[in-house]
């Protein structure tokens, strides 16, 4: 038997695998030799606990105490861990503390709650408002109102059946007539459309199939984390990725408890940071999963002036209304109003009830006599003005729920005395109006509602409405200001190395709306907005089957970024696009005629003969796309932090939004190219020299000198490794190339990691450094002994 090799306690680089029934633990184990040779130190596994049967992602957990049988069960996971360790690899698990699947027939804990009600020992697991809905849990599963579905409901022993759904019956109710039987349960079967306004359990965003879990309760934490902690303590896994901590009642307390329970294992959190926002310094984690890095990576290869011109072209072409895709800030605000009053109406009502209770019971006269409508209005007006996901107990809430926002919110009221509701709500959020249990409950609900609203209104709505540059509408991105200057990028990297040197760094994930290589192609359009406008003028004619101009712009950019692909992939991504945008159709109010027009347009236009013109432009820009692809890849793999390589992205990887980006990949890949070689070289270098990139490492920018200096981004790591990439290569070519521009190298002789016989010292002409490739990875040659 091959002995297990030592695994670093902290990853040098991780490789994300999307496990599913078609790619179980055994398939992952078969890929281990290849992945070890690639140079990563840990496999980053998607959720492995028991999930809804057939789930392709695993975030719909039904039993946190068991490893998923469809993947191979606990024995399969342990075998994968053993194989990985034989090759020097560890495992990082993605865990889901915020929610479980609302699937009673598979979720035993939930089954017991529905059978026994709030007295069930499992009732404390789930975030249910038992005071609403007359003490019944609303289950929005019926296709029509209940009166129209009675014929589809049958009693079978001690269970109630509705098509594929099965529910437990409360003891002693099985012999009742059906209408009385339904009323006697601890749950209420309802029409699915009632979820928007009547739901009385916390869910994941607006997804009613996922019910919130109360991990702030120590007993619930122990019950839902026991298996993961066992796997950690027994050395089966080595680190954790925490999914959506913003949904939790107390992220600060949860992360501290987790840190203590794991003994301080390497842990990163899926925290989306707004532009300028920083991770709470008190959190005992290694950092984020890396979307903040993604924004800076993409922005580095985006031309700020060209984006401005592209935005103008978009506005002329699509003529979007200001708050429906014409202006970023206005689009976000309108989307927030829509989401909070529509998709999150139930959450808003629960939050309002919490505010009403606090005010009614307060001994402070200033809080009394506040009408529920006024408190609701104040809450809505403050929440839609949130520019970050939520406040935290460890941070200054006044910097998040600002006085400026309050001043704007007061304008929604005609009567000044009624506008005081804004101050009441703000004081409650800031903890200025008491600190009893109901006050804490209100602050908790406010923060949880805020995070859901931000995610739904920005990522899932505004990103699909404001589309001048699709590469900018990415998780964690700032489409209103997508470009990042080299100086901004260097400052960001310096902060990461100083504050969070072991944070995650991503370029593509299972949640990105477009893979890094698609975004790299799209970024080139900011260097040639005129070419893009001319191309669209050639392929688009008014009235030529275009459902709407915004969709047309986005569709043409989609096929430009993706390149040749099956039309079905493009069609499904664009149908998701228009439903998320919610301008002409949506997931819950679909307009078949519009969606059919979208599908017909995609088939005849972007995926039809007219698409060849866009393909020609893409082919013409291929060298500049490749410069972006390689540049972003090399920077991600060598900048401060721990890079995560999403499955298949070591080579060219072109994918759209999920489920397109969760397709199975082949190991080893069939073809290899420049990106594969570059990725492997950088990863092996990190694995061989971890001290150059770790907590005690250094990051130093290098400045080129000469007429084209702004097109080179370079930095060293600990004075031993040097990264240099080409930025805005099309603009560079149009300006005449590198000319006499040089890069002064630090002292010593530097070897090209990809072509070791190439060596440089002193001042190197960038025309020579980038003669064969738009990027360079150099390592200082050790002095002769």
N, C-alpha and C positions, 0 to 999 in steps of 0.2 A: 504494500500500500504506500502510495506517495505521501510523504510527511507534509503536514500543513506548514506553509510559510508564514512568516510574520506579516501582519497587516498594520499599517500605520494607524494610530489612534484617531488622527484627523486626516480626512481625505486630502490627497493632492489633486485629484480630479474625480468626478463621478460620471457614471454613464446611466442615463435614464432608460429603463425598460418598461413598456406598457404591457403588463401581464393581463391575460384574458384566457377564456377557455381554449382558444385557438393558439395561444402562446403561453403555456403553463410553465411551472418551475422546471420541468424536464427540458423544455426547449431553451430556457434561459441557461440551464447548466451546460447544454450542448454548445452554447455560444461563448462560454467562459474562456476557453483557450484563445479564441480570437480577440476577445475584449481585453484579456490580460496582455496580449501582444501589442494592443493598441496603445497601452500606457496609462490607463486609468487605474486608480487604487481601490475604488468601490463601485459596486453596482447599486444604482438608485432605483428601487422597486416601487411601482405603483401599489396602491393599497392591497394587502394580502389577507385581510380578515374576511370572514364569511359574509358574502354579499348576496343580493338578489340573484337567483339563478339566471345564467346567461349574460349577466352584466359584463360589458366590454371595458369598464373603467374601474369598478370596485369602490367607488365613493358612496354607494348605497348599501352600507354595512347593515346586516341584520343580526349578527352575533359577534361581538367584539372579543369573546372568549375562545373563539375557534379560528384556526387558519383555514382558508377557503378550500373546500374539497375539490371544486372544479379545477383548481390550479395544481392539485396534487397533495393537498392537506399538509399538516405539520411535518409529516415525514418527508414530503417533497421539498418543503422549505429548508429543513435541516440538511437534506442531501445537497441542495443547491449551495447552502452555506459551506458545507464541507468541500465540495468541488471548487468553489470560489477560493477558499483558503489554501487549497493545494496549489493554486496559481497566484497566491499572494494578494487576493482581492477580499475586501470586506463587503458588507451589505448595509445600505441605508434604507429605512422603511418610510413610506409616506403614510401618515396616520390621520384619521378624520375624527377629531374630538367634538366637533360642533353638531353633528347630526347623524341620524340613522335613517334607514328606509322605512317609510310608512307602508309596510307590507305585512299585515298581521299574520298571514298564514306562514310566513317565513321568520318573522321577528317574534320570538317567544316572549320576550319581555313586554312588548307592546300588546301581544295577544292577551297576556294576563291582565294588563291594565284595562283593556276593553271588556274583559270578562268580569273583573272585580271592582273596577272603578277606582276612585281616589284612595281607597283603603288598601289597594294592592301594594305589596312591598316594592314593586317596580314603578309605582306611580311617581316616585321622586326622581326617576330617571329622566322623564320627559317634561318639556317646558309647555305645560297645558294650563290654560286659564279656566279652571273649573267653575268660576263664578259666572262665566258667560255661557250662552246656549243652554241655560237651565241645567247646568251641571253635566251636560253631555258633550262628548268630543265630536265635533263635526267631521265626518268623513266624506269629502266631496268626490264620490266615485260614480254616481249615477249619470247615465247618459241623458236623462230627461228629469223633470221634476218627479218627486217620489210617487205622486198619484198616477203618473203614466207608466211607472216601472213596477207596480205591485205584482203584475203578472210574471215578472222576471225574477222575483224574490221567492225563494223556497226554503223551508225549514227541513233540515236533514239531521235528525237526532239532536245533538247539542250545538249545532252550528247553523248559521244562516248563509245561504249561497246567493250570489248575484253574478251570473256568468262565471268568469274565472276567479272572482273574489270569494273569499271565505272569511266569515266573522264568527267569534264565539258568542254564545248566548249567555246572558246573565242567569245565574242559578234560579230555577223555579219559574222561568218564563217560557219554556219551550212549548207549552200546551195552549198558550194564549192565542186568540185570533190575530192574524197578521198585523192589522193596524195597531192594536194594543201591544203586541209583542215589540214592534218597532219603538213605540214610546217608552217601553220599560227598560230599554238597554242603556248602558253607560255611554253609548255613542249614538249619533244621529246620522243615518245615511242620507246624504243630500246630493242634489244636482251639482255637477262639477263646477258650474258657473257661480255657485254660491261661495266658492273659496275666496274670491276676490274681496268680498265684504264681510263674510260671516265667520271665517276661520278663527278658531280659538286655540290653536297651538302655534308655537313659533316654528318657522320653516326655514329652509335655506333659500335666501332671497325670496323669489315668488314661486318656488318649486314645491307644490303641496305634497309631492311624493317623498319629501325628505323632512323629517320631524326633528326639531331642536332637542339637544340633550343637555342636561344640567350638570356639566362636569365641575361646576363650582362647588357642588356638594361633595365632600370628601369620600363618602361611601360610593357615590356614583363614579367618581374618579377611579377609585380602586377597582370597582367592578368592570369598568370599560377599558382600563389600561393594564389590567393584571397580566394578560397574555403577552402584550408588547413588552412589558417590563421583565417578564420571565425570559423572553427571547434575548433581551439585552443583557441581563445578568448572567445568562448561560453562555454568552458569547456567540449566539447564532447570528445576531445583528449588531451593528456598531454605532449607528446614528439614526437620527429622525428628521423628517420633514413634516412640519405641522401645517395641515390644511386649514385655511380660513380662520385664524384666531380672532379676527375682528367680529365674528358672530358670537363669541363667547360673552357671558355675563361679566367676567373679570379676567381679561387676558393677562394682566399683571400677576394676579394670584395663581392662575393656572400655570403659567410658565415657571414661576418660582417653585410650585409643587412638583412640576415635572422635572425640573432641574435637580431637585433634591432626590426624587425617586430614581432618576437615571444615574445618579452619581456624576452629573456634569458631562454626559456624552455630547458629542458634536450634534447640535440641533439648529436647524434653520426654520424660519417661519414664512409662510406665504403672506407677506404683508405688502400691500400696494402702497407705496409712498408717493404722495403728490409732489409735483415739482417744488423743490425747496423744503419739503418735509423731511425730518430725520427720525430714524428708529429710536424709540425711547431708550435712553442710555442705561436705564436700570434693568432692562430685560436680560435675564441670564441665558442668552442664546448667542450663537456664533454670528447671526445676522439674518438677512432675508434670503428668500429663494432666488432673488436676483433680477426682478423686473426693473428695479431702479438702474441697474447696470445696463440692461437691454436698452432703456431709453437713451442713455448716454452713448452707447455703441451705435445705435441707428442714427442718432443726431449728428455724430461725428462725420458721417458720410452723406449728409444732407446739406445742400447749398442754400444758405439763408436767403440770398437775393433771388435765386432761382425759384425757391418756394413761393416767395411773394408774387413773382410773375405767374407761376402756375396757379396760384390762388385766384389771380385776376382772370386768367383764362377759364378757370372752372366757373367763376361767377358769370362770365359772359356766356359760356356754353349752356350751363344748367339753369341759370337765373333762379337760384333757390331763395326762398324767403329768408330774411335775416335770421329768424329764430327756428328755422326748419332746415338748417344746413348752410346758411350763408355766412354766419359769424359764429365762431366757436363758443364763446362765452354765452351768447344769447341762446344758442342751440342747447347747451347744457342746461341752462335755467328752464327753458320750456320743457325739455325732457324730464327734468326733475319734478316739475308740477304734474306732468302727466302720470309719472310713475307713482308718486305719493298719493294721488287721488284716485288712481285706477288699480294698478297691480298690487300696490301695498296699502290699499284702503283698510284692510282688516288690521294690519299692524298699526296704522295711524289711529284707528279707533281704540285699540288696546292701550296705546300710549296716552291717548286723551283720557281714557278712564282712569289711568294711573295718576294723571295730573289732577283730575277732578277729585279723586279720593284724598290726595295730599292737601289740596286747598280746603276741602270741606272739613277736614279733621284738624287743620292747623290752629294753634292757639294765637297765631299772628293775625290780627284783623286785616292787614294789608293783603293777605292771600285769600280772604273770603269774598263772597259775592262775585265770583268769576264764572260767567256762563260757560258751559261746555263748548258752545260754538266759538267763543272768543279764545279759549285755551287751544282749541283745535286749530283755529286760524293762526294763532301765534306759533304753534308748533310747526305747522306747514311752512310758514314764512321763514322761520329760522332754519329749518332742515334743508330747504331748497338752496339756501345760501352757504351751506357747508362746503368748504373747498378741500377738505381731507375726509378720510373715511369716518373717523369718529374721535372723540376725546378718550383719554385713558386716565385712570386714577393716579398714575405716576407722572402725568403731565399737566400743564396749566390749561384748564378747559377754557379760560377766558381768551386764550390766544387762538382757540378754535371756533368758539361761539362768540364772535367779536361784537363790540359795541357798534361798529359800523354796520354789521349785519342786522343788529337790533334796530338801529335807526331806520334802515330800509324797511324792515318788517313792520314797523309802526305805521308806515304809509298805507298799509292795507286796511286800516281802520278809519272810519269817518269821524268817530267820536273819540276825543283824546283820552277820556277816562277808560274806554274800552281798549284802547291801545296799550294801556298799562298791563294788559295780559302778557304782552311781550316781555316786559321786565320781570313779571312773576315767573314766567317759564325760564327765562335766562337765569334768574337767581336760583331756581330749582336745579338747573343743569350745573351751575357753578358751585352748588353746595352752600349757598349763602342763606338759604331759607330753612335750615334744619338738617338733621342727619339721622333721622329715625329709619326704621325698616322700610316704610313706604317711600321715604325720600330716596333711599338707595335703590329701591325697585324702580322708581321713576328714572333716575339717572341711568340705570342699566338699560331700561327699555329705550331710552332716547339714543344711547350709543349704538345699540343693536339695530334700531330702525335706521339710524344715520348710515351705518355701514351698508345695509341692504340697499338703501336708496342710492348711495353713491355708486355702488357696483351696477345696479340696474339702469340708472339714468345715464351714466357715462359709458361704461364698457359695453352695455347691452342695448343702448338706444342711440346716444349721441354719436358714438363711433360709427354707426351705420347711417347717420344722417349727414354728417360733415365729412365729405369724402374728396377734398381736393388732392390729397396724397394718402393713399391707402396704407402705405408703410408706416405712417405716423399714428394711425388709429390702432395702436397695439396696447396690450395690457400694460399699465403703468406709464403710458405715453402722454404727451402733451401736444395734441394736434394743432393747438393754436400757436405753438412756438416749437416746431419740431427740430430745428437745427441746433447743434451744440458746437461751439467753437473749440479749437484745440486747447485754448487756455482753460475753458470751462471743464473740458474733459480731464485735463491734467489735475485741476483742483479737486475734482470729484475723486480721482484715483488716490490722490494724497490723503483725502479724508478717509477713504476706505482703508488704506494701509494703516493709518493712525488709529482709527476707531473700531473697525470691524474687519481685520485682516483675513478672517476665515469665513467671511460671508459667502453666500452662493452667488455665482455669476452665470446667467443664462443668455442664450441667443434665440433658441427655439424651445418650446415646451409643449405638453399635451393641451395647453390652454391658449397658446398663441393663435391669433386669427390668421396669420400667414407665417410660414417658416422664414428663418433668417435669410435664406437665399432668395426667396420671393421678394422680401422687403429690400434686399440689396439691389435687386433689379429695379424696383420701383423708385428707389432713391435717385437713380441716374436721371429720372425724368426732371428732377429739380435742376439738372445741369443743361437740359435742352427743352424747356417748356414750350418754346416756339415750334420745335419739331413735333412735339406731342400734339399741340393744337392743330398744326397742319395735317397730321395724320388723321385726327378725328374728323376734320372737315372733309377729308376724302372718303371716310367710311360711313359717315352719318349724314343722312338727309332728313329734313323735317317731314314728319308724317310717314316715315319709312318703317312702320312697325315698332317704333320706340315707345314703350309704355310711359316713361318719364325720363327727362334728361339727366337727372341725378343718377338714376339707375344705369343709364347708358354709359355715363362717365365712369362709374365704378366697375361696370362690366368690362369695358375695354381695358381699364387698368388691371383688372383681375387676370385677363388672358395675357396681357403683356408681362406681368410679374410671373405668372405660372409657366408660360411657354406652352409647347404642344402637350395636350392632355386629353383624356377622354371627356367628351362633351358632358357626360353625366355628372362628373365631378364639379365642373363649372356651374352647371344648372342647379345642383343641390346647394352649393355654397351661396349662389345668388338668391335662391328662394329663401334661404335662411337669412340672408342680408335684408331682404325687403320685409320679412316678418319681424325681425328685430327692430328695424327702423320704425315700423308702425305708422308710416305715413299713408299708405294706401291699402295695406293688409296687415295682419298680425297673427300671432299664434292662436289667439282666442277669438278673433273676429276675422276669419279668413275671407278674402274676396276672390273666389275661383276665377272670375273673368280676368282680373288683373294678373293673377299668378300664371294663368295660361298664356297671357300676353308676354309676361316676362320669359317664360320657357321658350315660347316661339321666337322672341327676339334673340335670345342667347343662341338658339340653334341656327338661326338665319344670319345673324350678325357676327358676334365675337367667335362663335364656334363654326361659322360657315365660311364661304369663300371670301367675304370681306375681311375675315380675320387674318388672311395672308398678308395684308398690308401692315398690320401690327406686328406680325411675325417677322416681316422684313426689317422693320425698325428695330426690333429686338436683336435680330442677327447683326445689324449694323452696329449696335451698341454693345455687342458681346464682350469685347475686350474691357470695356469700362464696367460692365456688370461683374465680370470676373475679378476686376481689381477690388470692387466693393466686397464681393464674396470672400476673397482671400484676406483682405484687410480686416474685415470684421471678425473672421474666424481667428486670425492670429492675435488680434488685440484681446479678444475674449479669453483666449487660452494663456495669455501671459500677463494680463493686468492684475492688480491686487484682488484677492479673493480666491475661492475654490470654483473652478469652472465645471459646469454640468453639461455634458454632451448628450443631447436628446437622440434617441435611437435613430440611426441612419444618417445623422447630420454630419458625421465625420467626412462623408462624401457629399456630392451635390444632392440636395434634398429639397424638393419643390412640393409644398403642401399648402392647402387652404385650411379654413376653420374646421374644428371637429365636426363630424367624425373623420374627415379626410386626413387629418394629421395623426390619427391613431391607427392607421393601417399597419398591418404586420410588415416587418422588414426582413430581409434575408441576411443571414450571417454565415460566413463572411460575405460582404457585398460582392456582386458579380463583377463590377468594374471598379477600378481605382483610377484616380487622377490627381491633379495638382492639390486639390483640397484634402484628399485622403492622406497624401504624403505629408503635407504641412501639418495636419492635425496630429498624425502619429508622431512626427518629429517633436512637436511642442509638448505633447503629453508625456513622451518618454523622457524628455529633458526635465520636466517637472518631477517626474517620478525619481529620476536619477539624482536630482539636486533640490530636494524639498526646502533646504535652508535658504535658497535663493528667493523663494516665493512665499514663505510662511510668515509667522507672527513677528519674527525678528528681522524680516527682510526690509529692503529699502526700495523706494520708487523715486526715480529722478527723470524729469522730462529732458529731452535733448532737442535743441533748436537747430534747424537747418539754416544756412546762410546763402543768400543769393536771390535772384529774381523770382524763383518758384518755391521759396521756402515754405509758404503757406500750404503747399500741397503735400508736404511730408509731415507725418506724425511719428515721433520716435520717443522712446524712453528706455531706461535701463532698469534692471532688477538687481539690486544689491551689488551693482557695479560689475556683474559677471555675465549677464544675459542682456542682449540688446534687441529690441523690436523696432522695426521701421516699416511703415506702410504708406502707400500712396493714397492721397485723399483728393476727391473731385478730379479724377483723371481725365475726363472729357474736357473740362475747363483747362486743365494743364495742356492737353494736346492742342487745343485751339489757341493757346498763348504761345505755342512754339516749343513746348517740352521743357526738360530740366535745364538745358543750357549749361551754365557754369555753376549752378547751385550745388553746394557741398553740404555734407554732414560731418562736423568735427566729432571724431570718435574719442572716447576716454582713452587714457594711456593704455598701451599694450597692443597685442596682436589679436585680432578678432577673426574667428573662423565661421564660415557659413555652415550652419547646422545641416542644411539640406544638401549642400555641395561642399564637403569639407576641404577640398583642395583650393577653394576660394578663400583668400585671407585679405584682411584690410587693416590698415592702421593710419593714424593721423587724420587728415582731412580726405574724405572719399567723395568723389563726384557721384551725385545721385544717379546720373545717367549710367555710371558703371555699376553701382550697387543694385539698381533696379533694371539692369540690362536684360535679364532673362525672365524676371518675375516682378510684379508690382509690389511685392513684400519681401522682407528679409528678416531672418532670425539668426542672430550672431551670438557666439559664445566666446568669452575671453579665453585665449589659449593659456594653459598653465605654463609658468616660467620653467625653463630647463633646470633640472635638479642639480 
